[in-house]
């Protein structure tokens, strides 16, 4: 009996994904746990493993198709026991018209072929293993116009792009990100409040203990673990910012699963550090570094994106001085960190130069009031400027 490969739940409020590419074709042998296809979501690209060893018998979606969570995307005939048979034209009970050869092409090439009216089967692919690229489709000769028929309406060819304009289709991941960002803006009452933090004490601590920290843990002590610890203490003080809306109810969460935005090869992804409140500074730094490495290697798994309750995004690593981060529903808060800049500030009536960072909190005003949002940032500011408060939890 065939085993279904099902699109799993990969994160809150995600209802569908896109098929980015098939890594196995019908008739290919697969091992349990071996990647069969790659999917795109608004979180990241990821590979779906085979649930059993056997032969891939059916692909139920093409590259570029949008598939609902929980839908069957492929079937695999298990090896062992009954003989595995792959459906083919020769073994089909009824003869069918000549089957179209399966063309290896990504969603961009398929969309380009559809716009140009080009049959992908006639295009010679120049990509790996003969894969058809969008450039191959663009270079393909235009199809001949069919003979005029009575009452037929002539098909008008699309206008070529203007000079100096290169029309490139959005990737499935980028289309999903675009849709989700618009949904976030349309379905939440988002506001952003700001504050600034003096990082002098943290920089002194890092300078004083960095060598011993690296020697013991094999990783540098950064800013993120301090802000993660401060964020958790602020979430405990203002639980509405760690909650979510479910219809007419508010779900208050007693866990602190922090999403940390990291840069991957296809864009920014937000893996989740579960139970971050139970981790030490070193464990937080190691967890963040490990997820950043797997994001760069495209090795994040489905479980890395589940159940986040709050997100931290550090645009400062790219040079951002100030921003208004966008909410990641159903979360109702996101903290934006920014670049460190030496600026003149007044301290005890004196103008001094201090390393300063702007921080921003975007929040859903439906359940978070301005007083709570401002108090949340003030709590983070106080904890970061006096790191001993983090250790004492005061």
N, C-alpha and C positions, 0 to 999 in steps of 0.2 A: 504494500500500500504506500503511495507516495507521501512524502513529508512536506508540509507547507512551510515556505519561508515567508514569515509575516513581518510587516513593518512594525517595529516595537514603539512603545511610548518613549520619547526621548527628552521630554521636558514639558513644563507646565504650559498650557494654552497652545501648544503646537498640535495642529490637527492634520497636517499633511506635510509631505516631503517631496523632493524631486529626485528622479532617477538620474544621477550624473553620468554614470558609465557602468556597463556590464563588464565584469572581470572574467566571467565564465560564459560560454555559449552552450546551447542545447547539445547534448551528447558528451560534454566534458565530464570527466570524473572529478569529484570533489571530496575532500576529507572534512570530517566534522571540525568546525572551527575555522575552516579556510574561507577567506573572503570570496564572496560571489558577486557582489555589486557594490558600488559606491553611491551614497545618497547625499543630497544637500538639504540642509535645513537652515533656518535663520541663525542657528547656533554655530554650526560647523559642518564640514564635510566629514563623513565617516563611512567605514566599510561595514557591511553586514555579513556576518559569518554564516556558513552553512550549519543547520541544526543537526545534520547527520551525514555520514559517509555514504556515497552512492554516485548517481549520475544525474546531472541537471537535465530534466526532461522538458520543462516549459518555462518560458519567460512570459509573464503576464503583463508586462509594461515595457515600453520602449524608452530609450534614453531621451530625457527631456520631459517625460510624462510626470504629472503631479499625482501622487498616490496618497490616499488617506491612511492615517495611523490605524493599524489593526488589519489592513487589507493584505491579501495574499499577493505576493509579487513574483513568486517562482515556486516550482514544485521539483522535488528531488526524490528519485526512486532509490530506496535504501539498498546498499550492497549486502550480499549474504542472504541465505534463504532462497526466496523465489528469484528466478532469473530476471535481471534488469533489462528492460526493453525500452529503447528510445524511439518515440514516434517518428516516423519518416514517411515520405511519399510512397515508398515501396511497400511498407507494412500497413498503411492506412487501409481500413476496410472498404472505403469507396475512393475511387480515383478522383483527384482534384485537379483543377487547372494547374498549369505549370507554376510551381512555387517560385516566388520572388527570392532571389538570393539575399541572404542577410548581409546588410552593408554595415561595416564598422564605421560609425560616424557619431560625433558628439552632438549635443543639442544645438550648438551654434551653427554647425554645418547643416543640420536638418532644417533649421529655421531659414537659413540663407537659401537652401534649395527650394523650400516652399515659396519664398518670395520671388525667386527667379523662374519658378516653374521647371526646374531641372530634376530629372530622374537620377537619384543618387546612384542607382545601379550602373549608370553610364559614366560615372565620374571615376577617374583613376586617383586613388588616394596616395598621398606622399608622406603621410604620417607613419608612426611606428606600426609595423605589421599591416601596412596597407590601409591604415585608418584615414578616412576622408576628412580633410580639414576644411574650414570655411573658405580659406584661400583657394583650395582646389575647386570648390563650387563656383567661386567668383570667376575663376579663369576658364571654367567650362563654357563651351559654345552655347548660345541661346537655342532653345528648342525651336524647331520649325513650326510656323503657324499652321494649324489645321486648315483644310480646304473649307471655303465658305459654304455655309449651309443655309437653306431657306429659313428665315426667322431667327437665325442665330445672332447673338450679340457679340461683337468683337471684344476680345479681352484686352484691356488697356494695360500696357506695361508700366510698371512703376517708374516715376521720374528718377533719374540717376542722382546721387547726392551732389550737392554743390561742390565746386572746386575747393580743395583744402579741407573737406569734411570726410571723415572715415566712419561709416556706420557700422557699429559692432553690437551684436545682440547681447543683452544682459545674460550673465550666467544664471542658472537656476538658483544658486545661493544668493546672488545679488538681487534677483527678483523677489525672493522670499524676504530678504532683509528690508528691501524697500517697502513691501506690503506691510510688514510687521511694524516698521517705524511709523508709517502713516496711521495704522490701527492704534498704536500707542498714543499718538497725539489726539486722535479722534475719540478715544474711549476713556481717557483719563483727564482729570482736571489738574494738569501739571503746572507747578510753580517751582522756582529755584531761588534759594537764599544763599548768601555768601558770607564768608568770614576769612580772616587771614591768621596764619600761625607762625610763630617764631620758632625756628628749628634749632636754636643755639644749643639747648640742653641735649637734644638727641645727637647732634653732631659731636658734642663733647664726649658723650658716652661711647659713640661709635669709635672715635679716635682713641679713647682710653682703653677700650676692650676689644678692638677689632682683631688684633693679632691672636689673642687667646681664643677668641670666638672661632676664627678660621681654623686654628690648630685643632680645636676640639670637635668642630662640626663639619669642617671641610667646605664651608660656604660663608660668604660675607654677610654681615649684619646690615640690612638695608632699612629704608624708611617704612616699607609696606607692613612689616610685622608690628611696628609701633602703632600705625594707623588702624590695622586690623584689631589689635587689642583695644585701642581707644574706641573704635566703632562698636565693638561688642558691649563695652561698658555703657556707651550711650544708648544702645538698643535696649539694654536692661532698664535704663532709666525712662525711656520713652517707647514702650512696647508697641504702640500703634504703628511705628515706622517699621517694625518687624512683622506686621500683620498683612492680611490681604482681604479683599472683598469677595464674597460669594453670594451673589444675589442681593438680598437685603440684610445679610449677616456679615459680621466681621470675624475673621478667623485669627485669633491671637496665637502665636507660635512660641512654644517654650524651648525651641532649638534655634541654633545660630549657624546656619549653613551659608557661608559667605561665598558669593560669586566674585571671582577676581578676573577682570578683563585682561587677556594676554594676546599678543599679536601672533597670528598664524600665517601660513603661506597664502591663504585665501581671504584674509581679513581678520578682524578682531573677533575672538571667541571668548566665552565666559564659562570656564569650568568652575565647579563648585567645590569648596573645601568644607566637608561635612563636619559638624560639631567643632567648629573653629574655636569655641570658647574653652575647649578641653586641651588645646595645644599650647605648647610653650613658644617663646619667641623663635627658638631654633627650629622647632617642628613646623611653625608657620612659614619661615623662610624656605625650608626644605620642600614643603608642599607646594609653595608658589613656584619655585624654581623647577620642580619636577613637572608640573603642569605646563609651564612655559616651554620646557624642552619637548614634551610630547605634542604640544600644539605645533611647534615648528616642524616636527617630524610627521605631523598628521596622524598621530597615534592615540588621540583621545578617544575614549570609549563612550558608549551611550550613558553609562552610569555617572560619568563625569559632569553631566549637565542637569542632573535631576535635583529637584527639591530645594533650589536656592531660595533663601528668604530675604537677602539683601545683597546688593552689588557694590563693589569698589572698582572704580576706573581711574587709572593714572595716566592722563594725557601728558603729564610733565615729561615722561620719557621721550616723547616726540617733540618737545619744545613748547607745548601749549602753556600759556600764562594764565588763561581764564577760559572757561567754557560752561555751557549748561547741558549736562548729561541728560540723555533721554531714558525714561523709565523702561524697565524690562518686565512687562506685566506677566503674572499677577502681582509682582512685587510693587510696593508703593513707595520705595525710596532707593536712591542711588547716590553714592558719594563720589564726587570728582576731585581727584588730587591734581596738582599742576606743578609747573616748574619752580625750582628754588631760585630766588633772585635776591641778591644783596641790595637792601634798600635802607634809606635813613628812616628811623622810627624814634619816637620820643619815649624814653625810659627814665623815670624818676626826674623829670624836668630837664633831661639832657638829650640831645640828638645823637644817636649812635647808629652804626651800620650793623644790621642783623640779617641773617639768611631767612627770608620770608617766603611763605607759600600761600597762595590763595586756595581755599577749599570751597566746594559748592555742594549743596544738597538739593537735588530735584525730588519732589515729593508729590503724592496724589492728595490734593486738597480735599477730596471727598471724605477722607477719614483722618487726615493729618492737618492739624491747625497750624497757623503761622507761629504761634507761641511755642508749640512743640518742636517745629522745624528749627527755629532759631536756638532754642535750648539744646537741641541735639548737637548742633555745630559748636555751640559754646562748650558743651561737655567734652567734645573731641579736642577743641583748642586747649582747654585746661589740662587734659590728660597728656597731650603731646608736649606741651610746654613745661609740664612737671611730671616726667616719666615715672617718678616714684609712686604717683597716684594710681598708675596702672597696676603696679605690683601689689599695692595695698587695697586696690579696688575701692577707693574713696573719691 
